[in-house]
Amino acid sequence: MGFSIALIVFSLLLMLLVLMHKGKGGGLSDMFGGGMQSSVGGSSVAERNLDRITIVIGVLWFACIIVLGILMKTNS
């Protein structure tokens, strides 16, 4: 039960973090105004930290999927 809740939380966090990323152009972010140039150029510290946090949450999400799969296999 705890891993299911963790999976839901990590899924929501992952969606939020991916949507927060700066658009590189040509995707859905352009449709919603994300493709506009900002006054800050280059890769800032905040963007790099956002990348790192997204990777960590993605790894935790993947680990929850694996653990839930193992638990479901052993319970059946």
Beta strands, then each sheet from edge to edge (+ up, - down):
end
